[in-house]
Each structure stands twice: as structure tokens, then as C-alpha cells.
Amino acid sequence: MAGVVALLTVVLSVFTVTSLALTGQTVEAQLKQSVEQAWDRTYNFLWRGSRDAPDFTGRNPLEASAQPEGMLLLLMTGGQVAQASRLNADWHAVELSAQDAERLAALAEETLRAQAAQDAALAELPAEEAEDVFDVRLTRTMDLDGGQSLVLSEVVDDEDGVAVVGVPTAAVDRMKAGLARVQVLGSLAALVLAGLLSWWWIRRALRPLGDVSHAAARVADVPMGSGEVSLAPYRVRGDLARPGDEVGDVGFALNQLIGSVDGAFEERNRSEQRLRTFVADASHELRTPLAAVRGYTEMIRLTEPLSDQGRESVARVLSQADRMGSLVEDLLLLARLDAGRDVPRGEVDLGEIVVDAVMDATAAGRDHTWTVDVPEDPVTMLGDGQQLAQLVANLLSNARKHTPAGTTVVVRLKEDGTCDAAQPRDRVTASGARTARLTVEDDGPGINPKLLPDLFDRFIRGDTARTTTEGSTGLGLSIVRSVARAHGGEATVESELGRTTFMVELPTA
């Protein structure tokens, strides 16, 4: 748009300057013609009634008909000024000032000298060539007492008679200024009108491209990181995707891109579905042999005489079987959550779940300092109490396992996200729903910044960066985020040296 306006400005500026120049030349030509006509009328007036010599002492040529207002006249004969006058506003002849008369007389003398030089040059030419040469005519723009005037001087007879005629340029200057104003204002009006028309036309022409752009923006806003994604509803409508013009080509290309990406997402969805099915089936199938391993191991421990080393080995088998069972249950839970199954909804008190989880964590981690802050009133929400309890337990277990002894862990639950931890609102809060914000903050060594972007992914473990005394499957935080999202919330983390804060926002009832 700016480029079009700039082009129009340049074109109209060139047009205006050219028009002003042509108008100025036309007006100046008219002024020159006016002074020439005044001189011709003066010449005819001087020769009227005489064939031998002009009458320089009779009536004033200013009295001739059609002479212009403000006309100047100086008649010189024999080197002497015979008349020097001008027409005033009342069309009466008045004497010229001595200074003006002197200037016009100087021009008359210059005319005589130029005529004499020309006559001398013509004397050396053949007669037929000399006949085609006109008398000397001098034209000047002179500053006189009444302002600028265009003055014409020419010899009127062979006895050193010269007539000097002048016409004021003030009227012409006013005309030129008026025309200039009209043309400038007209050009500005034309520029504004052309700009508005161009703006309207460009907006109208580019409106389909804007629709295509909006379609692309809608595609860009689709969350594509995980889950089932379908871009078919975001395709550009048919009338904007017909090849043949620029907009149609862009719309057609965008639809092709959307189709290709949608196909890739469908393949990814099928692959993820196969993987989820495999994980769910494998986890389910592992339950039976794990139960058998645990049962036979318990039976051996209770019925068979074992040495101390044997009892220790059996205890380790039971411990690993329990760990394997927890891993299988976690995988099954993630598979169900990833499948997008509806979460069983029941009214639960999130505050009660948090208090119970902190009590369990205190019993399991007596070398840590645990602090809990929950509202006195119940913080109720609709959800699966077992899944929410696992969410809180996983956060506390993560704080216990990955921080050294003596670490202080502070657990806060606030409704409407008023807890002290500074966190941006997520999609739930942005929609205007009431939320509960759970934060788990510790003063441990912090998390390696390289791990933060992928911390909630599966099988991500920070053992190499943080002190740990227990094994970890790497699924705990992944379950935290999956459970939070299944309940319409979100889980985030902030960490720096000496402080780590996990935050979960959930919609309340």
C-alpha cells in the first residue's frame, strides 16, 4: 500500500510540476503577445494620417483603443525623449517618474545602437538577403516604480525614432500564482482520492489472500506436539484454492501442504496407537507372570529354610518384582491417558489428597523437612481421586528421591492460583475457569537446565545431575502432566540453583 501511494505521489508531483511549467510558459507567452500588440497599436497610432514620418508630438498613443491597463510608453526621436507616460487605474495618461523614464530611455538608446550595428552588417550583404531581415526588437523584464514590467523597444522610423512599450507583470504573476494554487490543491485532492481508491481496491483485491493467511494462522495455532491431530477442517475453501491466479495458487499450495502434513499426522497417530496398544497389551500380559513371581517368591520365603544370603536374595527378588509391578501399572495408566479415555468424574477434595500425600512422604522421607499449606475450606473438583492422588504422590516422591538429606520441601495448595510461586496462567485460567494451584517447592541443588525442556517426557531421569538414593523409572513426572491434562489442567516447572518449583493448575468445581 505504501509503495502504491509513493508511486502515485511521484506521478502526481511530476504531473503538477510539468503542468505548472507549461502553464507558466503559456501565461508568459500571452504576456509577450500582449506587449507586442500594444507596441503594434502604438506604431499604427504614430503613423496614422502620415506617410512620411510618425507623429511623436501629437496625441499620446496611450489614448489608442484597447491599450492594456498600466501600460508604459516612452517615445524617443533625435536622441531626445518626446513622451514618457503610463496609464493609471483610471485609464488616464500620467507622467513617468524621472527614474523610470531614464531606464526606458537607456533601453531605447540600446535599441538604436543595436539597429545601427545591424544596418552596418546588412550593408555588406546582397540586397535580396537584406530584405528578409527584420528590425531590431529588444524585450526586457524591468523593475520599475510600479513593479515589474515586460518592456519591448523597437525603432519606428529611419530618423532615430524609437517606441518603448511596457506592460506590468503583476496581473500575470497573480494569475500564475492562482493557477499554481489550483493545480497544487487539485493534485493533493487527486492524490487523496487516488490513495483512497487504491486502498479500497487493494483491500478488495487482497481480501482473499487475507482469508488464506487466516487459514494458515489457524493451522499454526493447532497444537501438534502430541495426541491425535487432524488438519482437514483447516483447509482453504474451494473458491480460494483454484490455480490460475496468485491467490488461487497460494491457496492450492497451502491445501497441498495441509494434506501432506495431515497425512503425516495420520500415520503418526496410527503408529502411536499401535505403540499404545502394544504397551497396554504387554503391560497387561506382564501382570500375570509378575504375580506368579511374587507369589512363588513369597512361598519360598515362608516355607523353605533359607540361609541369610538366601533370605536377602529372596527379598531383593520381591523388591524388584514390586518395582516391576509399579512400572507396569504406570505404563498401563499412561496408555489409558494417551488413548484419550474419559476420566471417571467424581467430587474429590484436593486438599485432603494433598495432606494424605504429605503424611505418606513424611513417613518415607524422614531425612527431609516437609511443610504443607492448604486452605481450611475444602478445595473440591471433579476428577479421578486415585489418579490425582498418584499425581501428588509422584511430585513428592520426585522431591524426595532427587534431593539430598536435609532438604526442605514446601507444599502449597491455593484456590484461583493465588499461591506465592510466580507462574503464568495456563489455558484453563485463560478461559476464565476457577482453578486450584498446587506447588511443590524445594531448596535442593536445582535441575540441570538441559533437562528442563524434556523433564515431563517419559523415561527422562535426572540421576546424573541430582543426588538420588532410590531408583526411578522415569515415568513419574510424565504421569503428573498426563493426569493434569486429562483433568483439563497443566503442569510446569521452574528451577534455578537452590530452588525448584513444580506447579500444577487444575479446574475446580
C-alpha positions, 0 to 999 in steps of 0.5 A: 500500500505504501509503495502504491501511494509513493508511486502515485505521489511521484506521478502526481508531483511530476504531473503538477510540476510539468503542468505548472511549467507549461502553464507558466510558459503559456501565461508568459507567452500571452504576456509577450503577445500582449506587449507586442500588440500594444507596441503594434497599436502604438506604431499604427497610432504614430503613423496614422494620417502620415506617410512620411514620418510618425507623429511623436508630438501629437496625441499620446498613443496611450489614448489608442483603443484597447491599450492594456491597463498600466501600460508604459510608453516612452517615445524617443526621436533625435536622441531626445525623449518626446513622451514618457507616460503610463496609464493609471487605474483610471485609464488616464495618461500620467507622467513617468517618474524621472527614474523610470523614464531614464531606464526606458530611455537607456533601453531605447538608446540600446535599441538604436545602437543595436539597429545601427550595428545591424544596418552596418552588417546588412550593408555588406550583404546582397540586397535580396538577403537584406530584405528578409531581415527584420528590425531590431526588437529588444524585450526586457523584464524591468523593475520599475516604480510600479513593479515589474514590467515586460518592456519591448523597444523597437525603432519606428522610423529611419530618423532615430525614432524609437517606441518603448512599450511596457506592460506590468507583470503583476496581473500575470504573476497573480494569475500564475500564482492562482493557477499554481494554487489550483493545480497544487490543491487539485493534485493533493485532492487527486492524490487523496482520492487516488490513495483512497481508491487504491486502498479500497481496491487493494483491500478488495483485491487482497481480501482473499489472500487475507482469508488464506493467511487466516487459514494458515494462522489457524493451522499454526495455532493447532497444537501438534506436539502430541495426541491425535491431530487432524488438519482437514477442517483447516483447509482453504475453501474451494473458491480460494484454492483454484490455480490460475491466479496468485491467490488461487495458487497460494491457496492450492499450495497451502491445501497441498501442504495441509494434506501432506502434513495431515497425512503425516499426522495420520500415520503418526497417530496410527503408529502411536496407537499401535505403540499404545496398544502394544504397551497396554497389551504387554503391560497387561500380559506382564501382570500375570507372570509378575504375580506368579513371581511374587507369589512363588517368591513369597512361598519360598520365603515362608516355607523353605529354610533359607540361609541369610544370603538366601533370605536377602536374595529372596527379598531383593527378588520381591523388591524388584518384582514390586518395582516391576509391578509399579512400572507396569501399572504406570505404563498401563495408566499412561496408555489409558491417558494417551488413548484419550479415555474419559476420566471417571468424574467424581467430587474429590477434595484436593486438599485432603489428597494433598495432606494424605500425600504429605503424611505418606512422604513424611513417613518415607522421607524422614531425612527431609523437612516437609511443610504443607499449606492448604486452605481450611475450606475444602478445595473440591473438583471433579476428577479421578481421586486415585489418579490425582492422588498418584499425581501428588504422590509422584511430585513428592516422591520426585522431591524426595528421591532427587534431593539430598538429606536435609532438604526442605520441601514446601507444599502449597495448595491455593484456590484461583492460583493465588499461591506465592510461586510466580507462574503464568496462567495456563489455558484453563485460567485463560478461559476464565475457569476457577482453578486450584494451584498446587506447588511443590517447592524445594531448596535442593541443588536445582535441575540441570537446565538441559533437562528442563525442556524434556523433564515431563517426557517419559523415561527422562531421569535426572540421576546424573545431575541430582543426588538420588538414593532410590531408583526411578523409572522415569515415568513419574513426572510424565504421569503428573502432566498426563493426569493434569491434562486429562483433568483439563489442567497443566503442569510446569516447572521452574528451577534455578540453583537452590530452588525448584518449583513444580506447579500444577493448575487444575479446574475446580468445581 
